[in-house]
Amino acid sequence: METNAPVIAVSGATGGMGTAVVEELARSDATVALLGRDAARLERTRQLIDARTGGAGRLVTYETDINDAAAVDATVAGLVAELGRVDALVHTAGDGPLAPLAETTDEMWQATFNGKLMGAVRLTRAVAGPMAEAGGGSVVLVSGVFRKDPDPLFPVNSAVNAALATFAKAVSKDLGRSGIRVNVVDPGAVRTPLWDEIAKTLGDRTGATADEVTASVAAGTPLGTLAEPQDVARLVAFLLSPAARHIAGAAITLDGGASAGL
């Protein structure tokens, strides 16, 4: 069933930032395709956002595994067949371990690269054709501030985030000729369930509580607070909008001024 509203696919739609992105886009009356591996979680998220937004927008769910190229291709083909097109992609899926180099394993590195980086590659490659045929589109990859400010406790994330930004810069020069803009959002610490887990793990290492870790990180930010998922969602929505029509190949940091990298 084709729709006149923008059709936007969101990977990692059941995560903290992914859910916020879906809700923000739904409030703009977009048709949002929620992508994830757990059908039950996808449906719960769809119902939650539908209730929060009063039924604004149209939400549809697609169970898929971004670690599987064939599954991604089939999902995007099915989405286009059902909804008529895909105007934008937001990739929020994928996270990595809190582990210094000596504690990392090959499996940690491979899993993070496969999900976050290769997931972006597979999804972008799959949507590029339909977008080009329709005259253009927009891709936003949600990465992380370790891209420009690597952290010794997060070497896996640091490497993957840098690779993701490099990928986005390279393909933006290619896909831009077809009217497709590719950009990256690099959040710092964002108050999500994942952050709660990270704060607890950091606290266990240092003898602090999760709340103390969160307060310390917030205090080290010039603006004095962590980002909220909605902050990320609003930046994503802007990058997808006509107001950002001339922004391509950019990596935008959203960390309250905390990172030292330029």
C-alpha positions in Angstrom: 0.0 0.0 0.0 1.6 3.2 -1.1 1.6 6.3 1.1 2.1 10.0 0.4 3.9 10.5 3.7 7.7 10.1 3.9 8.6 6.4 4.4 11.5 6.1 6.8 13.2 2.8 7.9 14.8 2.7 11.4 17.1 -0.1 12.4 17.5 -0.8 16.2 14.0 0.6 16.6 13.5 -1.1 20.0 16.6 0.5 21.6 16.6 3.7 23.6 17.7 6.0 20.8 15.9 4.0 18.1 12.6 4.3 19.9 13.0 8.0 20.4 13.8 8.4 16.7 10.7 6.5 15.7 8.5 8.5 18.0 9.9 11.8 16.8 9.4 10.8 13.2 5.9 9.5 13.9 5.0 12.9 15.4 5.8 14.4 12.0 3.2 12.1 10.4 5.9 10.0 8.6 5.4 6.4 7.8 8.0 4.6 9.9 9.2 1.1 9.4 10.6 -0.4 12.6 13.4 -2.9 12.0 14.6 -5.4 14.5 15.3 -9.0 15.3 12.6 -9.6 17.9 9.0 -9.5 16.5 7.4 -9.3 20.0 9.6 -6.4 21.1 8.9 -4.6 17.8 5.2 -4.9 18.3 5.4 -3.7 21.9 7.4 -0.7 20.8 5.0 0.0 18.0 2.1 0.0 20.4 3.9 2.1 23.0 4.8 4.8 20.4 1.3 4.7 18.9 -0.2 5.4 22.4 2.3 8.1 23.1 1.7 9.9 19.8 -2.0 9.4 19.7 -1.7 7.5 16.5 0.3 10.1 14.7 2.1 8.8 11.6 1.9 5.2 10.5 4.0 2.5 12.2 4.9 -0.8 10.6 7.3 -3.5 11.8 9.7 -5.7 10.0 11.5 -8.5 11.7 15.0 -8.8 10.2 18.6 -9.5 11.1 21.1 -6.8 9.9 23.9 -9.4 10.3 22.5 -11.2 7.3 22.8 -9.6 3.9 20.1 -11.7 2.3 17.7 -10.9 5.1 18.3 -7.2 4.8 17.8 -7.3 1.0 14.6 -9.2 1.4 13.3 -6.9 4.1 14.0 -3.7 2.1 12.4 -5.3 -1.0 9.3 -6.2 1.0 9.1 -2.8 2.5 9.3 -1.1 -0.9 6.7 -3.5 -2.3 4.3 -2.8 0.6 4.9 0.9 1.1 5.8 1.9 -2.4 9.2 3.4 -1.7 11.7 4.3 1.0 12.7 7.9 1.4 15.1 7.6 4.3 17.1 5.2 6.5 18.2 5.8 10.1 20.6 3.2 11.4 20.7 3.1 15.2 21.4 -0.6 15.7 24.7 -1.9 17.1 26.7 -1.4 20.2 30.1 -2.6 21.5 31.6 -3.8 24.8 33.2 -1.8 27.6 36.5 -3.6 27.6 40.1 -2.4 27.4 42.2 -4.2 24.8 43.5 -7.0 27.0 39.9 -8.0 27.9 38.6 -8.0 24.3 38.1 -11.1 22.2 38.0 -11.6 18.5 34.3 -12.3 18.9 33.7 -8.9 20.5 35.4 -7.2 17.6 33.7 -9.2 14.9 30.3 -8.9 16.4 30.5 -5.1 16.7 31.9 -4.6 13.3 29.3 -7.0 11.8 26.3 -5.4 13.4 27.2 -1.7 13.5 29.4 -1.2 10.5 28.4 -4.0 8.2 24.8 -3.5 9.2 25.1 0.1 8.0 26.8 -1.2 4.8 24.0 -3.7 4.1 21.1 -1.4 4.9 22.6 1.5 2.9 23.4 -0.7 -0.1 19.8 -2.1 0.0 18.0 1.2 0.1 20.3 3.1 -2.3 18.7 1.5 -5.4 15.1 2.3 -4.6 16.1 5.8 -3.4 18.0 6.6 -6.6 15.1 5.4 -8.7 12.8 7.7 -6.8 15.1 10.7 -7.3 16.9 10.8 -3.9 16.7 10.2 -0.2 18.6 10.5 3.0 20.6 8.2 5.3 21.6 9.0 8.8 24.0 6.6 10.7 24.0 7.0 14.5 27.5 6.3 15.6 29.3 7.8 18.6 31.7 10.4 19.9 34.5 7.9 20.2 34.8 8.4 16.5 36.9 11.5 17.1 37.8 11.1 20.8 38.8 7.4 21.2 38.6 5.9 24.7 40.9 3.2 26.1 38.0 1.5 27.8 36.1 1.3 24.5 38.7 0.4 21.8 36.1 -1.7 19.9 33.6 1.1 19.7 36.3 3.7 18.9 37.5 1.7 15.9 34.0 0.9 14.6 32.8 4.5 15.0 35.8 5.8 13.0 35.1 3.2 10.3 31.4 4.1 10.2 32.2 7.8 9.6 34.8 6.9 6.9 32.2 4.7 5.2 29.6 7.5 5.3 32.1 10.1 3.9 33.0 7.7 1.0 29.5 6.7 0.0 28.1 10.2 0.4 30.3 11.3 -2.6 29.0 8.3 -4.6 25.3 8.4 -3.7 25.1 12.2 -3.6 25.1 12.0 -7.5 21.8 10.2 -7.2 20.4 12.8 -4.8 21.0 10.6 -1.7 22.5 12.4 1.3 24.5 10.4 3.9 25.3 11.8 7.3 26.5 10.7 10.7 25.3 11.6 14.2 27.9 11.1 17.0 26.2 11.2 20.4 28.2 11.2 23.6 26.6 9.7 26.8 22.9 9.5 26.3 20.5 8.6 29.2 19.2 5.2 27.9 18.9 1.7 29.4 22.3 1.0 27.7 23.9 3.9 29.5 22.5 2.5 32.8 24.4 -0.7 32.1 27.6 1.1 31.2 27.4 3.3 34.3 27.0 0.2 36.5 29.9 -1.6 34.8 32.1 1.5 35.2 31.0 1.8 38.8 31.9 -1.8 39.5 35.4 -1.1 38.2 35.9 2.0 40.3 33.9 1.2 43.4 31.3 3.8 42.6 27.6 3.5 42.2 25.9 3.9 38.8 24.4 7.2 39.9 27.8 8.5 41.0 29.3 7.6 37.6 26.4 9.3 35.8 26.8 12.4 38.0 30.6 12.5 37.3 30.1 12.2 33.6 27.5 14.9 33.6 29.7 17.2 35.7 32.5 16.7 33.2 30.3 18.0 30.4 30.4 21.8 29.8 26.6 21.9 29.7 26.4 19.9 32.9 24.1 17.1 31.7 23.8 14.0 29.7 21.9 14.0 26.4 18.4 12.6 26.3 17.3 10.2 23.5 15.0 12.9 22.3 18.1 15.2 21.7 19.4 12.6 19.3 16.0 12.1 17.7 15.5 15.8 17.0 19.0 16.0 15.3 18.2 13.0 13.2 14.8 14.5 12.2 16.5 17.7 11.2 19.1 15.9 9.0 16.2 14.1 7.2 14.3 17.3 6.6 14.4 19.6 3.6 16.1 22.2 6.0 19.2 20.0 5.8 19.1 19.7 2.0 22.7 20.8 1.5 24.3 18.7 4.3 26.0 15.6 3.1 29.0 13.6 4.3 28.9 15.3 7.6 29.6 13.9 11.1 27.8 15.9 13.8 28.7 15.6 17.4 26.0 15.8 20.1 27.8 15.6 23.5 27.3 18.9 25.2 30.8 19.9 24.4 32.4 17.1 26.4 34.8 15.7 23.8 38.2 17.2 23.3 38.5 16.2 19.6 38.0 18.7 16.9 
